[in-house]
């Protein structure tokens, strides 16, 4: 792959290309949403991390515009992969929220790695930055509404969520 050069700003993270997207977000315009996992040669747990980068093919240097808050799924877990990302206004405030589902490793058996899904939601605030609601993320995951994007979106849409 010719574009497999690591982004020096993103080390020690590995970009998950299949879950990174060009999108248009309120206040940011057209940007690249970058999903990453911390490199496995680190002795730490593998963690997910998300960034917004300038979307410009002319500009070889990827400029990080924004680093998202800690992903709920990182909470003491080792992430195997980012499974799904969705951009949708979940709380009807006119701003684009982001739903993420990752698989985390629960163990290893004869068939390989065992995983379970873990979901987290980033809500866009009035200043266009993003925030998490740890209690909501916990509730999504404890009630099992974390299997598909549709599960998460339906569950969250029924909650009364107001972020400033």
N, C-alpha and C positions, 0 to 999 in steps of 0.2 A: 504494500500500500504506500503510495507516495505521500499521503498526508498523515503518516503514522509517527511523525516527529512529536515527541512529547512537548507539551507547552511548558516552558521553563517556569512559568508562574504557577503551574498546577502540580509540580512535583511536591510530595511523593504520590500523587494521585494518577490513576489510569483512567482515561476518558472512556466511558461506555458509549460508543458511537451509536449503537442501536437504540439508546434511550436519551439521545441528545438531539435537540430540534431547533430549527429556526422558527421563531414565533414573534408575534407582535403583542407587546404588553403595554398597558396603560402607563404613560409617563416615561417609558423606556424606548418606545418605538420598536423597530425590528431588531431583535437580538437573537443570540444563540443561547439556548438553555442547555447547559452542559452537566451531564450526570457523570460522576466519577466514583471510583472506589480507591481507597488507599492501597498502595502497592503491597503485594503479598510478601515481599522480601523484608518488610518491616515485621518486627516481632509482636506488634500490637494486634488487636482485633482488626479485621478488615472493616472499614467504616465507609458509609456513603457520604458524599458531599456534593453540593450543587452550586453552580455558578451561573451568572449571566455574563456573556462576552459580547463585545462589539461584533455586529454582523457585517463584515466587509471582506469580500473576496480580494479586493485590491490590496488590502492591508494585510501583509503576511503576518505581522505581529498580532497575536490575539490579545486584546486588552480586556482584562477582567473588570467589569463594571460593578459587580455585586456578588457577594458571597452569602449564601442563604444560611439562616440559623441552623443549629444542630438538628439533624434528622431524628425523629422520634425512634426510628428503628435501630439507631446506633446504640441505644440505651443498654449497654452491657452485652450486646449481641454481635456476632460476627456475620456480616452481610455476605451472601453468596453472589447475588446479582440484583440489579435493578430490573424489576419485572415490567413495570408500566408507569407511564407518566400521562397526566391529563391536565389540560389548561381549561378551566371553566369557572364562571362566576357562581360560587356555591351559596353565597348568602345574599344574593340579589342587591349588591351595593354598587354594581356597575364596574367593579374591578375584577381582574382575572386572578383567580385562586389556582393553586397547583396541587394536584393529588399525586402522591407517589406510593407505589407498592414495590416492596423489595422482598426477596426471599432471604431469610436468615438461616444459618446452619444450626440444626438441633442435635446433630450427631452424625456418625458414619456407621453404616452397616454393610452387609455383604453386597448390597446393590449400589453402594456408593454413598454420596452425601445425602442426608435427610434434611429437608428444609420445611419451613412454615412461612406463610406470608406475614408481613408487617407493613402497616400503612401509616402514612403521615400526611398532614395537609398544611400547606403554607397559604395563609390569607394575606392578600395585598391590602396594605393600609393606605390611608389618605395621602401619605407622603411617598407612596409607591414602593416603599420597602416592604418586606414580608415578615410575618410573625407566625408563630405556632401557638396552638392552644393545647398544651400537654394533657390537660384533663380530657379534652375531646379526643385527642389521638389515643389516649389510654382506653377510653370508652369504645372507640371504633374497633380497637384490637381485642378488647376483652369480650365484646359482644359478638365477635366473629364477622363483623361487617368489613373485613379486610381482604377478602378473597379476590374480588374483581373491582375494577374502577367503578362499574355500575353499582356494586354493593356500597362502596364508600360514598359515592355521589348521592345515592338515594338516602342513605343514613344521615349524612351531613346536611342535606337540603331540608330535612325535617327538623333540624335544630334551629334555635334562634341564636344566630351568631352576629355580633356587632363588634367590629374592630375599628379602632380610630385611625 
